[in-house]
Amino acid sequence: MSIKNSNANLEGWNRNTHLCVNLKTNLRNERRMKVGRNYLGVLRRDAESVTEEFLSRDEHFTFMEILPRTAKRNPRVFNGRFLSITHRDDGSLRLNFKPLRTDDADFTIDGYALGVCNEIREALEGLVEEV
């Protein structure tokens, strides 16, 4: 193995390895990092190493854990007057009926059923491919 970088001894075993560093962690839920667990965050180099005859100080890094971006669970793919349709994790579609407004003067069971039927047809035309 040949060393191309003359400063390789100052940087550790190779360019991407830092030996003997001080690491300060700012974690959301834990006091100490757990072995084998991956953390999402930002690593910042705070100070360089200093090596003198009587003084030796390791490099200092700070790791700050950040909140992961999560996808919205069961996203709404259709939102109508009578119902909404959500897309579930298993790929299926779920109909979610909105509360009945029976206090409306124009409310009839037939009108409500026809409105629901029309919204289901309208939603499925855009969501389901014809075979």
HELIX and SHEET records of a PDB file:
HELIX    1   1 ALA A    8  GLU A   11  1                                   4    
HELIX    2   2 ILE A  109  LEU A  127  1                                  19    
SHEET    1   A 3 VAL A  21  ASN A  26  0                                        
SHEET    2   A 3 GLU A  59  GLU A  65  1                                        
SHEET    3   A 3 GLY A  41  ALA A  47 -1                                        
SHEET    1   B 2 VAL A  50  THR A  51  0                                        
SHEET    2   B 2 SER A  56  ARG A  57 -1                                        
SHEET    1   C 3 ARG A  76  ASN A  79  0                                        
SHEET    2   C 3 LEU A  83  HIS A  87 -1                                        
SHEET    3   C 3 LEU A  93  PHE A  97 -1                                        
END                                                                             
